[in-house]
């Protein structure tokens, strides 16, 4: 019975890590949505109005980021958008890894070291997912000529 519990804990942690890497790209839209939702609630929009503002702001942020990353040609603009999306993902990865490291590692120094490695890994995962969304350069040249 204890063996089954250990296996389920490992599977649960694995699932949460997979979920973190999959959803890392959406950290910036989530942050923008929550921030605007809290602002809307604070200005008197009520819970339903704040939720609508939250969803709209997050959707606009995600759509604008994907549009700029897909259709803007200068490399510096693509790098700027990728950094805007990868930086909050790295912060989220740091805190998620730190939460897991706090449970498993007694040394504070090692907790911070594992958290930094987790932040780098999640940031790279978000960066790679953003690069996968961009069309190949040959397709961009065809769009510009066509």
VOVO-663660 format. One record per residue (C-alpha): residue in one letter; x, y, z. Coordinates in steps of 0.001 Angstrom, whole numbers, padded with zeros to 6 digits, always signed. Layout:
aXYZ/...
//
This chain:
x+000000+000000+000000/x+002834+002404+000809/x+004479+001479-002499/x+001314+002471-004367/x+001237+005806-002513/x+004841+006532-003467/x+004143+005696-007110/x+001077+007937-007137/x+003071+010801-005579/x+005765+010443-008233/x+003120+010343-010971/x+001421+013423-009515/x+004662+015389-009356/x+005480+014298-012899/x+002061+015443-014088/x+002466+018826-012389/x+005912+019281-013954/x+004517+018410-017387/x+001679+020875-016821/x+004140+023583-015776/x+006240+023122-018918/x+003150+023010-021144/x+001497+026099-019703/x+004671+028179-019241/x+004003+030195-022401/x+000724+031432-020948/x+002268+032984-017803/x+002295+036521-019267/x-001332+036486-020484/x-002387+035005-017134/x-000529+037725-015236/x-002036+040483-017400/x-005500+038973-017042/x-005311+038666-013270/x-003898+042166-012898/x-006609+043767-015022/x-009278+041663-013320/x-008168+042823-009879/x-008051+046419-011142/x-011552+046128-012616/x-012894+044622-009390/x-011262+047381-007372/x-012884+050064-009516/x-016350+048628-008959/x-016932+046288-011911/x-018093+043476-009636/x-016992+039844-009850/x-018641+039076-013210/x-017367+042257-014842/x-013879+041673-013446/x-013899+038123-014824/x-014940+039376-018277/x-012220+042051-018224/x-009706+039420-017046/x-010518+037002-019864/x-010547+039779-022483/x-007184+041209-021383/x-005542+037775-021293/x-006933+036917-024738/x-005797+040201-026255/x-002323+039781-024752/x-001969+036255-026119/x-003344+037193-029554/x-001143+040286-029819/x+001945+038340-028804/x+001263+035577-031317/x+000481+038095-034064/x+003682+040068-033473/x+005772+036930-033163/x+004308+035444-036327/x+004056+038375-038724/x+006688+040925-037690/x+009877+040486-039667/x+012623+042185-037590/x+014480+039707-035445/x+014809+042178-032557/x+011006+042432-032310/x+010633+038662-032209/x+013305+038394-029526/x+011597+041125-027489/x+008229+039340-027663/x+009842+035996-026827/x+011553+037554-023803/x+008276+039140-022696/x+006654+035704-022694/x+009642+033721-021369/x+010519+036000-018425/x+007263+035479-016462/x+007480+031778-017304/x+010938+031679-015721/x+009657+033410-012586/x+006783+030932-012369/x+009231+028064-012905/x+011462+029375-010121/x+008617+029518-007634/x+007164+026150-008640/x+010563+024475-008367/x+011245+026231-005086/x+007971+024887-003700/x+008927+021344-004655/x+012514+021776-003452/x+011301+023050-000084/x+009438+019779+000397/x+012341+017549-000613/x+015633+019320+000168/x+016519+020465+003697/x+019400+022798+002738/x+018339+026338+001812/x+021338+026749-000499/x+020410+023660-002484/x+016763+024738-002583/x+017786+027990-004252/x+020158+026176-006605/x+017429+023760-007721/x+014998+026662-008057/x+017374+028533-010365/x+017858+025425-012497/x+014072+025003-012647/x+013630+028643-013696/x+016153+028228-016495/x+014533+025002-017678/x+011023+026475-017728/x+012259+029637-019448/x+013951+027566-022154/x+010808+025449-022548/x+008688+028592-023009/x+011226+029980-025499/x+011176+026758-027534/x+007360+026686-027565/x+007308+030261-028844/x+009788+029406-031561/x+007600+026472-032584/x+004660+028860-033119/x+006576+030984-035629/x+006353+030094-039308/x+009556+029156-041115/x+011500+031994-042724/x+010745+030652-046220/x+007021+030966-045550/x+007516+034548-044349/x+009281+035431-047591/x+006417+033928-049585/x+003872+035966-047606/x+005809+039181-048167/x+006045+038653-051949/x+002573+037247-052464/
//
